[in-house]
Amino acid sequence: MNKPMFSNVDCIELYVGSVEEGIRFYCEGLGLSLLWKDATSAGLGMPEGKTEVVLQTQRPQMNVDFLVEDVDKAVSDYEKAGGTVVHAPFDIPIGKCAVVRDMWNNQYVILDMTKGTYQTDDEGNITGVVKR
């Protein structure tokens, strides 16, 4: 493979019981900044870097999301390299995701942003997607 599959760590997902309580703890208590939010998740920024901390209420485990150029191609290349697809590519508002597992049982998400990025209002609420 000439070009690395992962371009960067898009986010670390952390489970919280309530998005608002998570925002209070991580933003007001620890100084992260609110980038976007919806009813079940919130993206938080750190001063140095692209990686977001995503608070979410759907899955009780921590997760890592790697950004790839194209999820469909990445899934094919991942399987050729010996990895397993746990959940086939599925659409998300900004692109596509898939869940994969390597030979050592490390499971994570790969995602692309082929549809764009979130558009937000002044309070971080998602109002739409800015097309790429």
N, C-alpha and C positions, 0 to 999 in steps of 0.2 A: 504494500500500500504506500503510495507516494505522499499523500497528504493525511495528517492525523484525522481520525474520525471525530474526535471531540474538539470543539473550538474553545470552550471554557466551561467552568461549572456555572450553570445558569442560576441554580438556587439550591439551598438546603431547606427542605421542608421540615417544620416542627409542628407536632400536634399541640393544640391548645383546646381547652374546654369551651372557650368563648373567644371569638375574634377580638371583641372590644377589650376584654381583660388582657389578652395577649398584647394588643397594641399599647395598653397602659404600661405593662411590665417592660416590654422591649423598647418602646419609644420613650415614654416618660421616665422610666427607671434606668434604662441602660443606654439611652441616647441614640438609638437607631432612628431613621427617618421613614415616615410613611410614604410609599410610592403609589400604591393603589390598594383598593379593598373592594370586596363584595360581601355577600351574606355569609359565606363559608370560608373565606381566606383573605389574607392581606400580604402584600409584598413590601418588605422593608429594605431600606438601603443602608449601606455602610459607607463611611467617608472615603475609603480607599479601595476601589474595586468595582467590578461589574456584578459580582455574585450577590443575589438577593437572599434574604432570609424570608421564607414564605411560611406564615402561620396558617394552619388549616385545621378544620374541625372534622374532616371526613375519615381519616385513617389514623389509628393510634400509634403509628410508628414514625420514626424519623426516616427521611428519604433524601437522596441526592439526585438532582436532575442535571444531565450533561446536555449542552447545546450542540446540535449537529446541523449540517447544511440542509440535508433532506432525509427525513425519517425513513421513508420507503427504501431509499438506497442504503442507508445505514443499517437497517434491519437485515437486508440481504447480505451485506458485507460482514455483519456481526455473526450471522449463521455460518458463513463460509470460514470465518476465523475459528469456529468451534463453540460459539456462544449459543444460548437458547433464548427464544422469544417466549416470554411468559404471557404477554398480552399484545396482540397484533396492533399495528398502527390504528389510532383513532383520532378524530378531529377534536381540536380545542379552539377557542375563539381566535387565538393568534397563530395557529398552525396545526401541527400534528404531534402526537406523543406515541411512544411504545414503551412497554416494560420489558426489560431484558435481564438475563442472569448469566454470569460467567461460569467457568468450570469449577470455581471454588465456592459457589453458591452465593456470590455477591449479587444482589438484585438492585437495580436502579432504573431510572427513567431516562430515555433519550427524547429530546424534543427539538422541533424546528420552529422558526418564527416566520414561516413562509406567507402567512396572511397579514402580518403587521405587528404592531405593538399596541398596548392599551392606551386609550385616551382617557384622561381623568379630569374631574372638576377640581376646584381649589381645596376640597376636603379629601381628595384621594379616591372618591367614588368612581368606579369605571363607568364611563359614558359611551364608550364605543371602541372601535379598533381603527388605528391609523394604518392604512394600507401601505405596503412597501412598494 
